[in-house]
Amino acid sequence: MTAYRPQQVEAFVKRPDPHVRAVLFFGEDRGLSSERARKVVETVAGTLDDPFVLARLDDTTLAADPTRLLDEARAVPLTGGRRVVWVTGAGTGFAEAVDLYLAADTGDSLVVAEAGPLLPKARLRVIFEASKVAVAAPSYLDHAASLDALIDAAVADAGMTITPAARSRLIELLGADRGLSRSELAKLVTYCFGQQAIDVDDVTAVCGDVSALALDALIDATFAGDMEQSDLLYGRLVTSGISPAGILTAVGNHIVRLQALQNAIAGGQALRDAMRTARPPLHFTREASLRNQLRCWTQQRLSDLMAHTWDTAGQARLTGQPEATMVGRHLLLIAWTAARGTTSGGSARSTRSYTVRPDA
């Protein structure tokens, strides 16, 4: 099967095809991949915590023992139903294991896997897209239209309405990660419990604190190549309680914004016009910094950086190294790479620069 289109993914999540033996949710939006995987697991297994019908594995476990996936899939549920194996952090270990699984007879078991961004030639994608009984389901970052639908669903479920001004402000503040957006919406409707309508003041009180401005300043300093300012602002944000994982998500969101601006400018738009029509919109005070950033970040370098950013997120989770240290090092590496691009007149350089230490 080929990779599903977004509409096909949503249809599969609502009603999983019984002929599919394995589904891989992958892409930049890890929150959305996780949400979709959870829904499929719960629909097929009927539960999220019954070990008789559901097994949970990760890539590290499968790298040590690739046959473990096959063994779990072949186990017969004592209480009946379809056996589900849920794999998180899918990578090279899972790739070898799922190859064995798809080649064997495991009855009607279903493997549900979550992975980060994957290039078209990545082994995992090739395996899933070449199989007649597997599905590769991409999870793209949210845009304004899908955020609108997400807001509508959350507000309707709470039995409330939301004013146009509040909706507009909320779209500006929500990020591109589905999981984080859901979390913010949950906080908002809890805060407004008992009200009939959510107003812009409610949105500002819950989602619009000064940390958002400080985060914008950190992102701009980093992508413009100001290593000293980037390091200073990062330290302040982490000390104030902002999670390194959240900062890494903001980096991913900004990469998507820069890619969109590059496309708009290539299509003939002026930078200020492109900023005005961006979703979420960018404030005009950031124009000078963004102009500088666009000079040293080409589309190819941004694409490579996105993959490197999510690799950093995965390494922080799997290796057990201090997350704040790894994210801080990643920010400095971005700033250092941007500074090299600026001093060289904005010319593209090899992405191998990402592997070089800033003090090299």
C-alpha positions in Angstrom: 0.0 0.0 0.0 1.2 3.6 -0.6 1.2 6.2 2.2 -2.3 7.3 3.0 -3.5 10.9 2.3 -4.8 12.9 5.3 -8.4 12.1 4.6 -7.6 8.4 4.3 -5.8 8.4 7.6 -8.7 9.9 9.4 -11.1 7.4 7.9 -8.8 4.5 9.0 -8.5 5.9 12.5 -12.3 5.9 12.8 -12.8 2.5 11.3 -9.5 0.4 11.1 -9.4 -1.9 8.1 -9.5 -5.5 9.4 -7.3 -6.7 6.6 -4.4 -4.4 7.6 -1.9 -6.2 9.8 0.3 -3.2 10.7 -0.1 0.6 10.7 2.8 3.2 11.0 1.9 6.7 12.2 4.8 9.0 11.4 5.6 12.6 10.8 6.6 15.9 12.4 3.4 16.1 14.6 4.2 13.5 17.2 1.3 14.5 19.3 -1.1 13.7 16.4 0.6 10.4 15.7 0.3 9.4 19.3 -3.4 10.5 19.4 -4.2 8.5 16.3 -2.3 5.4 17.5 -4.2 5.5 20.8 -7.6 5.7 19.1 -6.8 2.7 16.8 -5.5 0.6 19.7 -8.6 1.4 21.8 -10.9 0.7 18.9 -9.4 -2.7 18.0 -8.4 -4.0 21.4 -11.3 -2.4 23.3 -8.9 -1.3 26.0 -5.6 0.4 26.8 -4.6 -1.6 29.8 -5.5 -5.3 29.3 -2.2 -7.3 28.9 -4.2 -10.3 27.5 -5.1 -8.4 24.3 -2.5 -5.6 24.3 1.3 -5.6 24.4 3.4 -2.5 24.6 6.9 -2.4 23.2 9.6 0.2 22.3 12.4 0.4 19.7 15.1 -0.4 22.3 13.4 -3.6 23.3 13.0 -4.7 19.7 16.6 -3.8 18.8 17.8 -6.2 21.5 15.4 -8.9 20.4 13.7 -8.5 17.0 11.7 -11.7 17.4 9.8 -10.2 20.4 7.3 -8.5 18.1 6.5 -11.8 16.4 6.1 -13.6 19.7 3.8 -10.9 21.1 1.7 -10.9 17.9 1.3 -14.7 18.0 0.0 -14.8 21.6 -3.6 -15.8 21.8 -5.8 -13.5 23.9 -7.3 -15.5 26.7 -10.4 -13.3 26.8 -10.9 -13.3 23.0 -10.7 -10.4 20.6 -7.9 -9.2 18.3 -4.4 -9.1 19.6 -2.7 -5.6 19.3 1.0 -4.8 19.7 1.6 -1.1 20.3 5.2 0.1 19.5 6.4 3.6 20.5 9.6 5.4 19.3 9.7 3.1 16.2 13.1 3.1 14.5 15.8 0.7 13.3 15.0 -1.9 15.9 11.3 -2.0 14.9 12.2 -2.0 11.2 13.9 -5.3 11.5 11.2 -6.8 13.7 8.3 -5.7 11.5 10.0 -7.2 8.5 9.9 -10.6 10.2 6.4 -10.0 11.4 4.9 -9.1 7.9 6.6 -12.2 6.4 5.1 -14.6 9.0 1.6 -15.9 9.7 0.4 -14.3 12.9 -3.4 -14.7 12.5 -5.4 -11.5 12.8 -3.0 -9.6 15.1 -2.5 -5.8 14.5 0.8 -3.9 15.1 0.3 -0.1 15.7 3.6 1.9 15.6 4.5 5.5 16.2 7.6 7.2 14.7 8.9 10.7 14.1 9.6 12.3 10.7 10.7 9.8 8.0 12.2 10.6 4.6 10.6 8.8 1.6 13.5 6.4 1.3 13.6 5.6 5.1 13.6 1.8 5.6 10.5 1.9 7.7 8.5 3.8 5.1 9.7 1.5 2.3 8.7 -1.6 4.3 5.2 -0.3 5.0 4.5 1.2 1.6 5.7 -1.9 -0.2 3.5 -4.3 1.8 -0.1 -5.2 0.8 -1.2 -5.6 4.4 0.5 -2.5 6.0 -0.4 1.2 6.0 2.0 4.2 6.3 0.0 7.1 7.8 1.6 10.5 7.9 0.8 13.1 10.6 1.3 16.6 9.4 1.6 19.7 11.5 -1.7 21.5 12.2 -2.6 24.6 10.1 -5.3 27.2 10.7 -8.1 25.1 9.3 -7.5 22.0 11.3 -6.9 24.2 14.4 -10.4 25.7 13.8 -11.9 22.2 13.8 -10.0 21.2 16.9 -11.3 24.4 18.7 -14.8 23.7 17.6 -14.7 20.1 18.9 -13.3 21.1 22.3 -15.7 24.0 22.8 -18.7 22.0 21.7 -17.8 19.1 24.0 -17.7 21.5 26.9 -21.1 22.9 26.0 -19.8 26.4 25.3 -19.3 28.9 22.5 -16.3 31.0 21.7 -16.3 34.6 20.4 -14.6 35.4 17.1 -11.9 37.5 18.8 -11.2 34.7 21.2 -10.9 32.2 18.4 -8.5 34.4 16.4 -6.3 34.9 19.5 -6.3 31.2 20.3 -5.2 30.3 16.7 -2.3 32.7 17.1 -1.2 31.1 20.4 -1.7 27.4 19.6 1.3 25.6 18.2 1.4 23.1 15.4 1.6 20.0 17.7 -1.8 18.4 18.1 -1.0 17.0 21.6 0.1 20.4 22.9 -2.9 22.1 21.3 -5.3 19.7 23.0 -3.6 20.3 26.3 -4.0 24.1 26.0 -7.7 23.7 25.0 -8.4 21.4 27.9 -6.9 24.0 30.3 -9.0 26.7 28.7 -12.4 25.0 28.9 -11.6 23.9 32.5 -10.8 27.6 33.4 -14.1 28.7 31.8 -16.2 26.0 33.5 -19.7 27.4 34.2 -19.6 30.1 31.5 -21.6 30.1 28.3 -19.0 31.7 26.1 -15.2 31.9 26.0 -13.9 35.4 25.5 -10.6 36.8 24.4 -9.7 37.7 28.0 -10.1 34.1 29.0 -7.7 33.0 26.2 -5.2 35.6 27.2 -5.4 34.6 30.9 -4.9 30.9 30.2 -2.7 30.7 27.1 -1.2 34.1 26.5 1.4 34.8 29.1 4.7 36.6 28.6 6.6 33.4 28.1 5.3 33.3 24.5 7.1 36.6 23.8 10.3 35.3 25.4 10.0 32.1 23.4 9.7 34.2 20.1 12.8 36.1 21.1 14.7 32.9 21.8 13.7 31.4 18.5 14.6 34.5 16.5 18.0 34.8 18.2 18.8 31.1 17.6 17.8 31.1 13.9 19.5 34.4 13.2 22.8 33.1 14.5 23.1 35.0 17.8 24.6 32.3 20.0 25.2 34.5 23.1 21.6 35.8 23.1 20.2 32.3 22.4 22.1 30.8 25.3 21.0 33.6 27.7 17.3 33.4 26.7 17.3 29.6 26.8 18.7 29.6 30.4 16.1 32.1 31.5 13.2 30.2 30.0 14.2 26.8 31.5 14.8 28.5 34.9 11.3 30.0 34.7 9.8 26.5 34.2 9.3 26.3 30.5 10.0 22.7 29.4 12.9 21.9 27.1 10.5 19.6 25.1 8.1 22.5 24.6 11.0 24.7 23.3 12.0 21.9 20.9 8.4 21.9 19.6 8.6 25.6 19.1 11.8 25.1 17.0 9.8 22.6 14.9 7.0 25.1 14.5 9.4 27.8 13.4 11.0 25.6 10.8 7.5 25.1 9.3 6.9 28.8 9.3 10.2 29.6 7.6 9.5 27.0 4.9 6.1 28.6 4.3 7.7 32.0 4.1 10.3 30.7 1.6 7.5 29.3 -0.6 5.4 32.5 -0.4 8.4 34.7 -1.4 9.3 32.3 -4.2 5.8 32.8 -5.4 6.2 36.5 -5.6 5.0 37.8 -2.3 6.9 40.4 -0.3 8.1 39.3 3.1 5.7 41.6 5.0 2.7 40.4 3.0 3.7 36.8 3.6 4.0 37.4 7.3 0.6 39.1 7.4 -1.1 36.1 5.7 0.8 33.5 7.7 -1.2 31.3 10.1 -0.6 31.9 12.9 0.3 35.5 11.9 3.7 36.9 12.7 4.2 40.3 14.2 5.7 43.0 12.0 8.4 43.7 14.6 10.0 40.4 13.7 10.5 41.3 10.0 14.1 42.3 10.2 15.1 39.1 12.1 13.1 36.9 9.7 14.7 38.5 6.7 18.1 37.7 8.1 17.0 34.1 8.9 15.7 33.5 5.4 19.1 34.5 4.0 20.9 31.7 5.7 18.2 28.9 5.8 17.4 27.3 2.5 14.5 24.9 2.0 16.9 21.9 2.0 18.7 23.0 5.1 15.4 23.6 6.9 14.2 20.1 5.9 17.4 18.5 7.2 17.2 20.6 10.4 13.6 19.4 11.0 14.8 15.7 10.9 17.7 16.6 13.1 15.4 18.4 15.6 13.1 15.4 16.1 16.2 13.1 16.3 17.3 15.2 19.2 13.8 14.8 20.8 14.0 11.0 20.4 17.6 10.8 21.8 16.6 12.8 24.9 13.7 10.4 25.5 15.6 7.1 24.8 19.1 7.7 26.1 18.2 9.2 29.5 20.6 12.1 29.1 19.5 15.4 30.7 16.9 16.9 28.3 17.7 20.5 29.1 21.4 19.9 28.2 20.6 18.2 24.9 18.1 20.8 23.8 20.4 23.6 24.8 23.2 22.0 22.8 20.9 21.7 19.8 19.9 25.4 20.0 23.5 26.5 20.1 24.3 24.2 17.1 21.4 25.9 15.1 22.7 29.3 16.1 26.2 28.4 15.2 25.1 27.0 11.8 23.0 30.1 11.1 26.0 32.4 12.0 28.1 30.5 9.5 25.5 30.9 6.8 25.2 34.7 7.5 29.0 35.3 7.4 29.2 33.4 4.1 26.7 35.7 2.6 23.8 33.3 3.1 25.1 30.6 0.8 24.0 27.0 1.4 26.5 24.8 3.2 26.5 21.0 3.6 24.2 19.7 6.3 27.2 18.0 7.8 27.7 21.2 9.7 25.0 20.0 12.1 27.4 17.3 13.4 30.2 19.7 14.2 30.5 21.2 17.7 30.1 25.0 18.0 33.5 25.3 19.5 35.2 23.3 16.8 
